Amino acid sequence: MKFNLLFCFTLLACSISCSSSDDIDEAQTNNNPKNIMFIGGTNEYYAINSQNGQLKWAFSVPNGRFEYSTAFYNNNVLYVGCTDSYLYALDAGNGNLLWKFKAHEAIESSVYVSNNTVFFGSDDDDFYALNAATGELKWKYSTGFNVSSSPVVSGEIVYFASDDGYIYALDQNNGVLKWKYYAGGLFNSSSSSIVQNNLYIGNRNGNIYNINKSTGELNWKKQLGGSIERSSPTISDGYLYTTDENSLYKIDALTGNIVWQSYNSGNYSSSPFVNENYISVNSSSGNITVIDKQTGNTKWQKTIYSNSAEAVSTDGTVFIGGGGSNYVYAFSENDGTEKWRFPIKSITTSAPVIINKDGKLVYPSKSGGRD
């Protein structure tokens, strides 16, 4: 669901930093952050210890929702968009505000940072490039409709889609258009995945597109069973994984041929998160489902009323917001055992970003920062 909001003229509330224990202190240092979940809800953005579910800090705004934009972590700074029309840069260690930039409408696009530049789109139809250190505008590019699909940078080019039906490739240094491809239909939150010279993306038309990232020419497209606007494709071991409203698909990334299709009567409503063995995905009926990557068979399922929240799985744990039940959850990836839950005052949440026990950043599927 997309929102077009009026300007928010209220003042920013201060961020809140909470107490720590020995294990929380160990989990976060400026030099070597580990074991942290970043996740957004209504009016607040949270940093949570991913091992025990204890709150590290919460950043609050008076009117706005952090439930759509996936944050990007870079050099101990967290960049995230809000429906109050601001892009926020926060100190990732304590949640303090470093700077903010005001667009003209809500920011539902996820964020990507490259070469000291913050890239994101807005419902004001513009795509922005900001100085990552200061928040100063470097350039912006106007499209024909909302830009809630998330950007990804490959080489010198930043790629994103607009709900005007076009996929855009711009020079990341100056915003000059390199090419655009008209697919028609809304992209909404479906975002690009780039592997080698191929850009993959889906939209409301129910098509998955494979486009040459250098030229903008179509390599192939595959019609699936319904809208793909809520799902960003993930490429793993030569296969593409995505969902439409009814099914999860494993597709040969070279040819577009379907390998298997896993039907869900509860209707899928998020991107799939794919790792070495399993796929984590949620449905409109409120279930988080973990599926065997090779066969498409369900391993386990829990009802948490995730409300289209996207999961991330790392360190043998599935992390996901269950806004409908007012909690954020951590489950054992192996059998679905609940490890912890954290209470939130929000009926929906953003996709989480995790810094795992090895200090590796793990992004959700709709983020350009994903592997």
BALOBA-1460 file (C-alpha; in Angstrom, 3 decimals):
// residues 371
<rec num="1" residu="m" x="0.000" y="0.000" z="0.000"/>
<rec num="2" residu="k" x="1.372" y="3.413" z="-0.975"/>
<rec num="3" residu="f" x="0.610" y="6.736" z="0.649"/>
<rec num="4" residu="n" x="0.832" y="10.274" z="-0.692"/>
<rec num="5" residu="l" x="1.298" y="12.502" z="2.345"/>
<rec num="6" residu="l" x="1.172" y="16.266" z="2.755"/>
<rec num="7" residu="f" x="4.258" y="18.098" z="3.926"/>
<rec num="8" residu="c" x="5.032" y="17.525" z="7.575"/>
<rec num="9" residu="f" x="5.854" y="20.828" z="9.273"/>
<rec num="10" residu="t" x="6.170" y="19.575" z="12.793"/>
<rec num="11" residu="l" x="9.497" y="19.632" z="14.573"/>
<rec num="12" residu="l" x="11.662" y="16.576" z="14.941"/>
<rec num="13" residu="a" x="11.548" y="14.821" z="18.300"/>
<rec num="14" residu="c" x="14.796" y="13.953" z="19.900"/>
<rec num="15" residu="s" x="16.324" y="10.502" z="19.622"/>
<rec num="16" residu="i" x="16.449" y="8.266" z="22.694"/>
<rec num="17" residu="s" x="19.439" y="6.289" z="23.806"/>
<rec num="18" residu="c" x="18.837" y="3.509" z="26.332"/>
<rec num="19" residu="s" x="20.917" y="1.621" z="28.834"/>
<rec num="20" residu="s" x="23.237" y="-1.203" z="27.962"/>
<rec num="21" residu="s" x="24.536" y="-4.428" z="29.475"/>
<rec num="22" residu="d" x="27.889" y="-6.103" z="28.984"/>
<rec num="23" residu="d" x="26.704" y="-8.158" z="26.043"/>
<rec num="24" residu="i" x="25.081" y="-5.134" z="24.398"/>
<rec num="25" residu="d" x="28.248" y="-3.084" z="24.807"/>
<rec num="26" residu="e" x="30.217" y="-5.928" z="23.276"/>
<rec num="27" residu="a" x="27.780" y="-6.060" z="20.387"/>
<rec num="28" residu="q" x="28.375" y="-2.448" z="19.332"/>
<rec num="29" residu="t" x="31.561" y="-0.498" z="19.135"/>
<rec num="30" residu="n" x="32.388" y="2.189" z="16.618"/>
<rec num="31" residu="n" x="35.179" y="0.071" z="15.210"/>
<rec num="32" residu="n" x="33.566" y="-3.348" z="15.116"/>
<rec num="33" residu="p" x="29.752" y="-3.385" z="15.365"/>
<rec num="34" residu="k" x="28.145" y="-6.828" z="15.672"/>
<rec num="35" residu="n" x="24.819" y="-8.409" z="16.612"/>
<rec num="36" residu="i" x="22.541" y="-5.493" z="15.762"/>
<rec num="37" residu="m" x="19.126" y="-5.322" z="14.125"/>
<rec num="38" residu="f" x="17.907" y="-2.028" z="12.638"/>
<rec num="39" residu="i" x="14.153" y="-1.880" z="11.981"/>
<rec num="40" residu="g" x="11.467" y="0.791" z="11.594"/>
<rec num="41" residu="g" x="7.870" y="1.167" z="12.741"/>
<rec num="42" residu="t" x="5.321" y="3.931" z="13.208"/>
<rec num="43" residu="n" x="7.039" y="7.105" z="14.472"/>
<rec num="44" residu="e" x="10.145" y="5.207" z="15.652"/>
<rec num="45" residu="y" x="13.273" y="3.583" z="14.282"/>
<rec num="46" residu="y" x="14.950" y="0.955" z="16.475"/>
<rec num="47" residu="a" x="18.352" y="-0.596" z="17.055"/>
<rec num="48" residu="i" x="17.989" y="-3.943" z="18.841"/>
<rec num="49" residu="n" x="20.560" y="-6.452" z="20.035"/>
<rec num="50" residu="s" x="19.991" y="-9.327" z="17.611"/>
<rec num="51" residu="q" x="21.205" y="-11.963" z="20.072"/>
<rec num="52" residu="n" x="18.884" y="-11.207" z="22.969"/>
<rec num="53" residu="g" x="16.253" y="-8.749" z="21.707"/>
<rec num="54" residu="q" x="17.218" y="-5.919" z="24.083"/>
<rec num="55" residu="l" x="16.723" y="-2.352" z="22.890"/>
<rec num="56" residu="k" x="19.877" y="-0.336" z="22.200"/>
<rec num="57" residu="w" x="18.218" y="2.901" z="21.122"/>
<rec num="58" residu="a" x="15.086" y="4.304" z="19.492"/>
<rec num="59" residu="f" x="14.835" y="7.393" z="17.301"/>
<rec num="60" residu="s" x="11.436" y="9.114" z="17.311"/>
<rec num="61" residu="v" x="9.605" y="11.549" z="15.033"/>
<rec num="62" residu="p" x="6.263" y="13.228" z="15.831"/>
<rec num="63" residu="n" x="4.467" y="12.343" z="12.604"/>
<rec num="64" residu="g" x="5.852" y="9.815" z="10.185"/>
<rec num="65" residu="r" x="6.304" y="6.137" z="9.442"/>
<rec num="66" residu="f" x="9.551" y="4.222" z="8.978"/>
<rec num="67" residu="e" x="7.704" y="1.117" z="7.776"/>
<rec num="68" residu="y" x="8.552" y="1.261" z="4.059"/>
<rec num="69" residu="s" x="12.109" y="2.486" z="3.579"/>
<rec num="70" residu="t" x="14.904" y="-0.021" z="4.233"/>
<rec num="71" residu="a" x="17.900" y="1.659" z="5.845"/>
<rec num="72" residu="f" x="21.477" y="1.607" z="4.585"/>
<rec num="73" residu="y" x="24.463" y="1.382" z="6.943"/>
<rec num="74" residu="n" x="27.747" y="3.044" z="6.015"/>
<rec num="75" residu="n" x="30.680" y="4.101" z="8.246"/>
<rec num="76" residu="n" x="28.613" y="3.891" z="11.441"/>
<rec num="77" residu="v" x="25.871" y="6.044" z="9.928"/>
<rec num="78" residu="l" x="22.368" y="4.767" z="9.279"/>
<rec num="79" residu="y" x="20.441" y="6.408" z="6.421"/>
<rec num="80" residu="v" x="16.663" y="5.881" z="6.280"/>
<rec num="81" residu="g" x="13.618" y="7.491" z="4.702"/>
<rec num="82" residu="c" x="10.333" y="8.355" z="6.396"/>
<rec num="83" residu="t" x="6.806" y="9.177" z="5.249"/>
<rec num="84" residu="d" x="7.175" y="12.602" z="6.893"/>
<rec num="85" residu="s" x="9.206" y="13.404" z="3.725"/>
<rec num="86" residu="y" x="12.593" y="13.454" z="5.492"/>
<rec num="87" residu="l" x="15.690" y="11.390" z="4.787"/>
<rec num="88" residu="y" x="17.470" y="10.919" z="8.132"/>
<rec num="89" residu="a" x="21.151" y="10.276" z="8.823"/>
<rec num="90" residu="l" x="21.574" y="8.758" z="12.292"/>
<rec num="91" residu="d" x="24.593" y="7.780" z="14.352"/>
<rec num="92" residu="a" x="24.244" y="3.987" z="14.269"/>
<rec num="93" residu="g" x="25.847" y="3.621" z="17.692"/>
<rec num="94" residu="n" x="23.456" y="5.807" z="19.686"/>
<rec num="95" residu="g" x="20.646" y="6.951" z="17.356"/>
<rec num="96" residu="n" x="21.570" y="10.639" z="17.463"/>
<rec num="97" residu="l" x="20.477" y="12.723" z="14.487"/>
<rec num="98" residu="l" x="23.396" y="13.830" z="12.285"/>
<rec num="99" residu="w" x="21.371" y="15.575" z="9.595"/>
<rec num="100" residu="k" x="18.053" y="15.405" z="7.745"/>
<rec num="101" residu="f" x="16.952" y="16.328" z="4.234"/>
<rec num="102" residu="k" x="13.395" y="17.198" z="3.247"/>
<rec num="103" residu="a" x="11.886" y="15.930" z="0.003"/>
<rec num="104" residu="h" x="8.443" y="17.121" z="-1.092"/>
<rec num="105" residu="e" x="6.475" y="13.990" z="-0.205"/>
<rec num="106" residu="a" x="6.803" y="10.643" z="1.558"/>
<rec num="107" residu="i" x="9.965" y="8.545" z="1.174"/>
<rec num="108" residu="e" x="9.076" y="4.874" z="0.754"/>
<rec num="109" residu="s" x="12.105" y="3.959" z="-1.323"/>
<rec num="110" residu="s" x="14.958" y="2.153" z="0.356"/>
<rec num="111" residu="v" x="18.336" y="3.872" z="0.453"/>
<rec num="112" residu="y" x="21.661" y="3.098" z="-1.235"/>
<rec num="113" residu="v" x="25.001" y="4.759" z="-0.437"/>
<rec num="114" residu="s" x="27.911" y="4.797" z="-2.890"/>
<rec num="115" residu="n" x="30.920" y="7.108" z="-3.318"/>
<rec num="116" residu="n" x="29.827" y="9.386" z="-0.451"/>
<rec num="117" residu="t" x="26.408" y="9.781" z="-2.069"/>
<rec num="118" residu="v" x="22.997" y="8.805" z="-0.684"/>
<rec num="119" residu="f" x="20.495" y="7.686" z="-3.335"/>
<rec num="120" residu="f" x="16.731" y="7.335" z="-2.823"/>
<rec num="121" residu="g" x="13.384" y="8.069" z="-4.440"/>
<rec num="122" residu="s" x="10.294" y="9.887" z="-3.184"/>
<rec num="123" residu="d" x="6.562" y="9.984" z="-3.806"/>
<rec num="124" residu="d" x="7.170" y="13.497" z="-5.160"/>
<rec num="125" residu="d" x="8.251" y="11.707" z="-8.398"/>
<rec num="126" residu="d" x="11.907" y="12.669" z="-7.976"/>
<rec num="127" residu="f" x="15.051" y="10.615" z="-7.477"/>
<rec num="128" residu="y" x="17.673" y="12.215" z="-5.208"/>
<rec num="129" residu="a" x="21.444" y="12.154" z="-4.736"/>
<rec num="130" residu="l" x="22.752" y="13.729" z="-1.503"/>
<rec num="131" residu="n" x="26.168" y="14.285" z="0.006"/>
<rec num="132" residu="a" x="26.416" y="11.484" z="2.583"/>
<rec num="133" residu="a" x="28.398" y="13.596" z="5.053"/>
<rec num="134" residu="t" x="26.289" y="16.762" z="5.002"/>
<rec num="135" residu="g" x="22.906" y="15.931" z="3.435"/>
<rec num="136" residu="e" x="23.439" y="18.603" z="0.783"/>
<rec num="137" residu="l" x="21.646" y="17.947" z="-2.518"/>
<rec num="138" residu="k" x="24.015" y="16.937" z="-5.308"/>
<rec num="139" residu="w" x="21.383" y="16.416" z="-7.996"/>
<rec num="140" residu="k" x="17.886" y="15.113" z="-8.565"/>
<rec num="141" residu="y" x="16.102" y="13.544" z="-11.507"/>
<rec num="142" residu="s" x="12.376" y="13.936" z="-12.185"/>
<rec num="143" residu="t" x="10.263" y="11.006" z="-13.364"/>
<rec num="144" residu="g" x="6.590" y="10.798" z="-14.246"/>
<rec num="145" residu="f" x="5.270" y="9.279" z="-11.001"/>
<rec num="146" residu="n" x="6.186" y="8.004" z="-7.521"/>
<rec num="147" residu="v" x="9.619" y="6.468" z="-6.967"/>
<rec num="148" residu="s" x="9.171" y="3.889" z="-4.201"/>
<rec num="149" residu="s" x="11.225" y="1.181" z="-5.895"/>
<rec num="150" residu="s" x="14.692" y="1.087" z="-4.394"/>
<rec num="151" residu="p" x="17.985" y="2.004" z="-6.100"/>
<rec num="152" residu="v" x="21.051" y="-0.119" z="-6.713"/>
<rec num="153" residu="v" x="24.473" y="1.044" z="-7.921"/>
<rec num="154" residu="s" x="26.614" y="-1.027" z="-10.272"/>
<rec num="155" residu="g" x="29.792" y="0.486" z="-11.674"/>
<rec num="156" residu="e" x="29.209" y="4.161" z="-12.400"/>
<rec num="157" residu="i" x="25.466" y="3.766" z="-12.875"/>
<rec num="158" residu="v" x="22.571" y="3.974" z="-10.404"/>
<rec num="159" residu="y" x="19.477" y="2.009" z="-11.397"/>
<rec num="160" residu="f" x="15.893" y="2.411" z="-10.134"/>
<rec num="161" residu="a" x="12.293" y="2.102" z="-11.313"/>
<rec num="162" residu="s" x="9.447" y="4.604" z="-11.203"/>
<rec num="163" residu="d" x="5.712" y="4.038" z="-11.146"/>
<rec num="164" residu="d" x="5.596" y="5.851" z="-14.465"/>
<rec num="165" residu="g" x="6.484" y="2.401" z="-15.858"/>
<rec num="166" residu="y" x="10.134" y="3.091" z="-16.665"/>
<rec num="167" residu="i" x="13.373" y="1.597" z="-15.373"/>
<rec num="168" residu="y" x="16.092" y="4.265" z="-15.303"/>
<rec num="169" residu="a" x="19.883" y="4.100" z="-15.529"/>
<rec num="170" residu="l" x="21.626" y="7.327" z="-14.511"/>
<rec num="171" residu="d" x="25.240" y="8.377" z="-14.157"/>
<rec num="172" residu="q" x="25.681" y="8.305" z="-10.383"/>
<rec num="173" residu="n" x="27.991" y="11.326" z="-10.457"/>
<rec num="174" residu="n" x="25.691" y="13.806" z="-12.183"/>
<rec num="175" residu="g" x="22.279" y="12.212" z="-12.796"/>
<rec num="176" residu="v" x="22.601" y="12.168" z="-16.579"/>
<rec num="177" residu="l" x="20.290" y="9.598" z="-18.171"/>
<rec num="178" residu="k" x="22.120" y="6.651" z="-19.769"/>
<rec num="179" residu="w" x="18.997" y="4.732" z="-20.788"/>
<rec num="180" residu="k" x="15.439" y="3.991" z="-19.744"/>
<rec num="181" residu="y" x="13.257" y="0.982" z="-20.482"/>
<rec num="182" residu="y" x="9.466" y="1.129" z="-20.558"/>
<rec num="183" residu="a" x="7.856" y="-1.883" z="-18.896"/>
<rec num="184" residu="g" x="4.462" y="-0.350" z="-18.128"/>
<rec num="185" residu="g" x="2.588" y="-0.901" z="-14.894"/>
<rec num="186" residu="l" x="3.548" y="0.073" z="-11.358"/>
<rec num="187" residu="f" x="6.746" y="-1.208" z="-9.781"/>
<rec num="188" residu="n" x="5.734" y="-0.083" z="-6.284"/>
<rec num="189" residu="s" x="8.289" y="-1.698" z="-3.913"/>
<rec num="190" residu="s" x="9.719" y="-4.186" z="-6.423"/>
<rec num="191" residu="s" x="13.368" y="-3.287" z="-6.910"/>
<rec num="192" residu="s" x="16.222" y="-4.286" z="-9.165"/>
<rec num="193" residu="s" x="18.675" y="-7.096" z="-8.619"/>
<rec num="194" residu="i" x="21.865" y="-6.949" z="-10.688"/>
<rec num="195" residu="v" x="24.101" y="-9.918" z="-11.391"/>
<rec num="196" residu="q" x="26.949" y="-9.541" z="-13.887"/>
<rec num="197" residu="n" x="25.427" y="-7.667" z="-16.854"/>
<rec num="198" residu="n" x="21.815" y="-8.532" z="-16.082"/>
<rec num="199" residu="l" x="19.210" y="-6.424" z="-14.296"/>
<rec num="200" residu="y" x="16.183" y="-8.328" z="-12.963"/>
<rec num="201" residu="i" x="12.937" y="-6.730" z="-11.772"/>
<rec num="202" residu="g" x="9.180" y="-7.408" z="-11.652"/>
<rec num="203" residu="n" x="6.066" y="-5.204" z="-11.627"/>
<rec num="204" residu="r" x="2.254" y="-5.115" z="-11.473"/>
<rec num="205" residu="n" x="2.009" y="-6.538" z="-14.993"/>
<rec num="206" residu="g" x="3.082" y="-9.888" z="-13.541"/>
<rec num="207" residu="n" x="6.265" y="-9.959" z="-15.603"/>
<rec num="208" residu="i" x="9.818" y="-10.619" z="-14.523"/>
<rec num="209" residu="y" x="12.265" y="-8.727" z="-16.757"/>
<rec num="210" residu="n" x="15.901" y="-9.500" z="-17.543"/>
<rec num="211" residu="i" x="17.463" y="-6.358" z="-19.024"/>
<rec num="212" residu="n" x="20.985" y="-5.718" z="-20.251"/>
<rec num="213" residu="k" x="22.294" y="-3.267" z="-17.626"/>
<rec num="214" residu="s" x="24.674" y="-1.595" z="-20.097"/>
<rec num="215" residu="t" x="22.267" y="-0.974" z="-22.980"/>
<rec num="216" residu="g" x="18.762" y="-1.184" z="-21.497"/>
<rec num="217" residu="e" x="17.780" y="-3.843" z="-24.029"/>
<rec num="218" residu="l" x="15.427" y="-6.652" z="-23.026"/>
<rec num="219" residu="n" x="17.036" y="-10.097" z="-22.753"/>
<rec num="220" residu="w" x="13.822" y="-11.883" z="-21.768"/>
<rec num="221" residu="k" x="10.624" y="-11.460" z="-19.795"/>
<rec num="222" residu="k" x="8.495" y="-14.083" z="-18.107"/>
<rec num="223" residu="q" x="4.798" y="-13.762" z="-17.328"/>
<rec num="224" residu="l" x="3.920" y="-15.171" z="-13.904"/>
<rec num="225" residu="g" x="0.500" y="-15.605" z="-12.315"/>
<rec num="226" residu="g" x="-0.107" y="-12.164" z="-10.795"/>
<rec num="227" residu="s" x="1.359" y="-8.850" z="-9.668"/>
<rec num="228" residu="i" x="5.013" y="-8.861" z="-8.545"/>
<rec num="229" residu="e" x="4.945" y="-5.261" z="-7.261"/>
<rec num="230" residu="r" x="5.553" y="-6.339" z="-3.633"/>
<rec num="231" residu="s" x="8.446" y="-8.656" z="-4.416"/>
<rec num="232" residu="s" x="12.034" y="-7.967" z="-5.440"/>
<rec num="233" residu="p" x="13.848" y="-10.830" z="-7.149"/>
<rec num="234" residu="t" x="16.861" y="-12.516" z="-5.571"/>
<rec num="235" residu="i" x="19.462" y="-14.325" z="-7.685"/>
<rec num="236" residu="s" x="21.261" y="-17.257" z="-6.067"/>
<rec num="237" residu="d" x="23.391" y="-19.956" z="-7.725"/>
<rec num="238" residu="g" x="22.033" y="-19.126" z="-11.162"/>
<rec num="239" residu="y" x="18.371" y="-19.113" z="-10.120"/>
<rec num="240" residu="l" x="15.902" y="-16.280" z="-9.597"/>
<rec num="241" residu="y" x="13.492" y="-16.390" z="-6.644"/>
<rec num="242" residu="t" x="10.429" y="-14.175" z="-6.464"/>
<rec num="243" residu="t" x="6.771" y="-14.166" z="-5.433"/>
<rec num="244" residu="d" x="3.543" y="-13.036" z="-6.998"/>
<rec num="245" residu="e" x="0.275" y="-12.890" z="-5.065"/>
<rec num="246" residu="n" x="-0.180" y="-16.661" z="-4.955"/>
<rec num="247" residu="s" x="3.130" y="-18.435" z="-5.521"/>
<rec num="248" residu="l" x="6.844" y="-18.497" z="-4.811"/>
<rec num="249" residu="y" x="8.926" y="-19.220" z="-7.913"/>
<rec num="250" residu="k" x="12.342" y="-20.652" z="-8.633"/>
<rec num="251" residu="i" x="13.325" y="-19.576" z="-12.150"/>
<rec num="252" residu="d" x="16.372" y="-20.248" z="-14.299"/>
<rec num="253" residu="a" x="18.027" y="-16.817" z="-14.378"/>
<rec num="254" residu="l" x="19.592" y="-17.448" z="-17.800"/>
<rec num="255" residu="t" x="16.469" y="-18.562" z="-19.661"/>
<rec num="256" residu="g" x="13.479" y="-17.455" z="-17.578"/>
<rec num="257" residu="n" x="12.134" y="-21.025" z="-17.369"/>
<rec num="258" residu="i" x="10.291" y="-21.948" z="-14.164"/>
<rec num="259" residu="v" x="12.023" y="-24.710" z="-12.152"/>
<rec num="260" residu="w" x="9.331" y="-25.002" z="-9.468"/>
<rec num="261" residu="q" x="6.332" y="-23.073" z="-8.209"/>
<rec num="262" residu="s" x="5.152" y="-23.201" z="-4.584"/>
<rec num="263" residu="y" x="1.511" y="-22.174" z="-4.121"/>
<rec num="264" residu="n" x="0.347" y="-20.426" z="-0.944"/>
<rec num="265" residu="s" x="-3.383" y="-20.131" z="-0.232"/>
<rec num="266" residu="g" x="-2.659" y="-17.280" z="2.188"/>
<rec num="267" residu="n" x="-1.207" y="-15.109" z="-0.598"/>
<rec num="268" residu="y" x="2.460" y="-14.061" z="-0.503"/>
<rec num="269" residu="s" x="2.978" y="-10.393" z="0.306"/>
<rec num="270" residu="s" x="6.741" y="-9.852" z="0.540"/>
<rec num="271" residu="s" x="10.009" y="-10.461" z="-1.219"/>
<rec num="272" residu="p" x="11.616" y="-13.810" z="-0.436"/>
<rec num="273" residu="f" x="14.860" y="-13.824" z="1.534"/>
<rec num="274" residu="v" x="17.162" y="-16.520" z="0.163"/>
<rec num="275" residu="n" x="20.282" y="-18.007" z="1.763"/>
<rec num="276" residu="e" x="22.275" y="-21.210" z="1.269"/>
<rec num="277" residu="n" x="19.479" y="-23.615" z="2.195"/>
<rec num="278" residu="y" x="16.198" y="-21.851" z="2.862"/>
<rec num="279" residu="i" x="13.787" y="-19.180" z="1.699"/>
<rec num="280" residu="s" x="11.934" y="-17.003" z="4.222"/>
<rec num="281" residu="v" x="8.759" y="-15.240" z="3.049"/>
<rec num="282" residu="n" x="5.506" y="-13.985" z="4.543"/>
<rec num="283" residu="s" x="1.883" y="-13.972" z="3.436"/>
<rec num="284" residu="s" x="-1.142" y="-11.697" z="3.701"/>
<rec num="285" residu="s" x="-2.706" y="-14.213" z="6.087"/>
<rec num="286" residu="g" x="0.013" y="-13.286" z="8.597"/>
<rec num="287" residu="n" x="2.313" y="-16.289" z="8.343"/>
<rec num="288" residu="i" x="6.099" y="-16.329" z="8.166"/>
<rec num="289" residu="t" x="7.061" y="-19.401" z="6.139"/>
<rec num="290" residu="v" x="10.475" y="-21.021" z="5.754"/>
<rec num="291" residu="i" x="10.811" y="-23.134" z="2.603"/>
<rec num="292" residu="d" x="13.405" y="-25.617" z="1.375"/>
<rec num="293" residu="k" x="15.373" y="-23.925" z="-1.396"/>
<rec num="294" residu="q" x="15.852" y="-27.070" z="-3.484"/>
<rec num="295" residu="t" x="12.329" y="-28.480" z="-3.424"/>
<rec num="296" residu="g" x="9.961" y="-25.616" z="-2.615"/>
<rec num="297" residu="n" x="8.508" y="-27.604" z="0.303"/>
<rec num="298" residu="t" x="7.513" y="-25.818" z="3.519"/>
<rec num="299" residu="k" x="9.848" y="-26.492" z="6.453"/>
<rec num="300" residu="w" x="7.888" y="-24.575" z="9.096"/>
<rec num="301" residu="q" x="5.365" y="-21.781" z="9.439"/>
<rec num="302" residu="k" x="4.314" y="-19.363" z="12.179"/>
<rec num="303" residu="t" x="1.392" y="-16.937" z="12.397"/>
<rec num="304" residu="i" x="2.684" y="-13.558" z="13.594"/>
<rec num="305" residu="y" x="0.595" y="-11.129" z="11.493"/>
<rec num="306" residu="s" x="3.653" y="-9.780" z="9.764"/>
<rec num="307" residu="n" x="1.588" y="-7.437" z="7.559"/>
<rec num="308" residu="s" x="3.868" y="-7.663" z="4.492"/>
<rec num="309" residu="a" x="7.058" y="-7.214" z="6.527"/>
<rec num="310" residu="e" x="10.108" y="-8.769" z="4.893"/>
<rec num="311" residu="a" x="12.375" y="-11.218" z="6.698"/>
<rec num="312" residu="v" x="16.159" y="-11.462" z="6.943"/>
<rec num="313" residu="s" x="17.902" y="-14.679" z="7.920"/>
<rec num="314" residu="t" x="21.448" y="-14.931" z="9.269"/>
<rec num="315" residu="d" x="23.288" y="-16.700" z="12.112"/>
<rec num="316" residu="g" x="20.695" y="-19.493" z="11.934"/>
<rec num="317" residu="t" x="17.959" y="-17.006" z="12.831"/>
<rec num="318" residu="v" x="15.007" y="-15.520" z="10.947"/>
<rec num="319" residu="f" x="14.367" y="-11.898" z="11.921"/>
<rec num="320" residu="i" x="11.013" y="-10.303" z="11.043"/>
<rec num="321" residu="g" x="8.539" y="-7.727" z="12.247"/>
<rec num="322" residu="g" x="5.111" y="-8.952" z="13.312"/>
<rec num="323" residu="g" x="3.469" y="-5.572" z="13.490"/>
<rec num="324" residu="g" x="-0.024" y="-7.056" z="13.600"/>
<rec num="325" residu="s" x="0.921" y="-8.681" z="16.894"/>
<rec num="326" residu="n" x="2.988" y="-5.639" z="17.982"/>
<rec num="327" residu="y" x="6.297" y="-7.496" z="18.204"/>
<rec num="328" residu="v" x="9.552" y="-7.959" z="16.336"/>
<rec num="329" residu="y" x="10.610" y="-11.620" z="16.318"/>
<rec num="330" residu="a" x="13.697" y="-13.807" z="16.087"/>
<rec num="331" residu="f" x="13.048" y="-17.476" z="15.207"/>
<rec num="332" residu="s" x="15.345" y="-20.457" z="14.825"/>
<rec num="333" residu="e" x="15.709" y="-20.984" z="11.078"/>
<rec num="334" residu="n" x="15.927" y="-24.743" z="11.641"/>
<rec num="335" residu="d" x="12.617" y="-25.377" z="13.396"/>
<rec num="336" residu="g" x="10.846" y="-22.061" z="14.054"/>
<rec num="337" residu="t" x="11.527" y="-21.987" z="17.797"/>
<rec num="338" residu="e" x="11.087" y="-18.462" z="19.091"/>
<rec num="339" residu="k" x="14.390" y="-17.033" z="20.389"/>
<rec num="340" residu="w" x="13.049" y="-13.653" z="21.480"/>
<rec num="341" residu="r" x="10.434" y="-11.029" z="20.783"/>
<rec num="342" residu="f" x="10.585" y="-7.260" z="21.173"/>
<rec num="343" residu="p" x="7.412" y="-5.165" z="21.745"/>
<rec num="344" residu="i" x="6.669" y="-2.293" z="19.350"/>
<rec num="345" residu="k" x="3.858" y="0.237" z="19.026"/>
<rec num="346" residu="s" x="3.242" y="-0.341" z="15.345"/>
<rec num="347" residu="i" x="0.974" y="-2.519" z="13.222"/>
<rec num="348" residu="t" x="3.573" y="-2.741" z="10.439"/>
<rec num="349" residu="t" x="7.374" y="-2.660" z="10.294"/>
<rec num="350" residu="s" x="10.109" y="-2.143" z="7.743"/>
<rec num="351" residu="a" x="12.383" y="-4.912" z="6.595"/>
<rec num="352" residu="p" x="15.261" y="-5.362" z="9.054"/>
<rec num="353" residu="v" x="18.935" y="-4.718" z="8.380"/>
<rec num="354" residu="i" x="21.270" y="-6.943" z="10.404"/>
<rec num="355" residu="i" x="24.924" y="-6.703" z="11.381"/>
<rec num="356" residu="n" x="25.498" y="-10.344" z="12.290"/>
<rec num="357" residu="k" x="27.812" y="-12.008" z="14.815"/>
<rec num="358" residu="d" x="30.723" y="-11.826" z="12.343"/>
<rec num="359" residu="g" x="30.179" y="-8.119" z="11.658"/>
<rec num="360" residu="k" x="28.727" y="-8.770" z="8.189"/>
<rec num="361" residu="l" x="25.911" y="-6.555" z="6.922"/>
<rec num="362" residu="v" x="22.861" y="-8.532" z="5.830"/>
<rec num="363" residu="y" x="20.216" y="-6.635" z="3.862"/>
<rec num="364" residu="p" x="16.703" y="-7.708" z="2.857"/>
<rec num="365" residu="s" x="15.832" y="-8.557" z="-0.726"/>
<rec num="366" residu="k" x="14.366" y="-5.191" z="-1.660"/>
<rec num="367" residu="s" x="17.543" y="-3.354" z="-0.638"/>
<rec num="368" residu="g" x="20.192" y="-2.620" z="-3.247"/>
<rec num="369" residu="g" x="22.725" y="-3.456" z="-0.532"/>
<rec num="370" residu="r" x="21.900" y="-7.180" z="-0.535"/>
<rec num="371" residu="d" x="24.509" y="-9.661" z="-1.785"/>
